[in-house]
């Protein structure tokens, strides 16, 4: 039986990329070094996990899975920055999810 943990790690990798962006956006308005450093930390951890996963999973799975970052970004933008999410953005996320499911299946 094949282990699923690399796929969970894919989710974490993409979440870290999105969290890095959140802190970079926060840094751009607040100009606090803490936000910049936390953003760099999340981006760096995401990149290191990406490199590790390239050894564990096919390239054709890992690289397209980076599109999950867009999903996290949409959710975080709504929750943290109170941005509006329209039908076109929701449709885009649905296409991303369906495409990733086809690749993993």
C-alpha angles and dihedrals in degrees: 000000000000118000119242097203095100089059091052088049088054089059091050092047092054093044090054090052091053093045089052089056091049091056092044090053089048090049091052091062104030099034094211117152090220092064091049093049094047089049091051090048093053093044091048094048090048091051092049091050088049091055091048092049092051085066094047104041136034116278088235089063102039100049098046089045087067083079086076085077087074090058093050089046092054092051094045092047089055096044101039107025097029092231119168118252115208133195093264092056091048090049090050091053090049090054091048092051094047092049092050092049089054091051095048096042 
